[in-house]
Amino acid sequence: MFATKAAKKKKLMDMPKIRKKAEGLGIKPGRMKKTELIHCIQTAEGCTPCFGTSNGQCPYTDCCFMPDCLKIR
Ligand code: SF4
């Protein structure tokens, strides 16, 4: 399976960290849900808004959202 070991070593990004990251990119988090906010961050970074679509596997081991993402099935 891709990236499972790497994901276990990383810590989950909690909402305050995600909000801070979003604000750093000029996004106003408001009342956005976690998934919506992460998608905005990914788009702002020029990435595909893929959070939640890994189905437990992903080759992008440097993704900071991986520990959360891999849990979503
Ligand atoms: S773990 Fe993979 S699918 Fe999930 S957000 Fe990161 S890059 Fe996208």
Residues whose N, C-alpha, C, O or C-beta is under 5 A from the ligand:
A	BS01	SF4	C50 F51 G52 T53 S54 C58 Y60 C63 F65 M66 C69
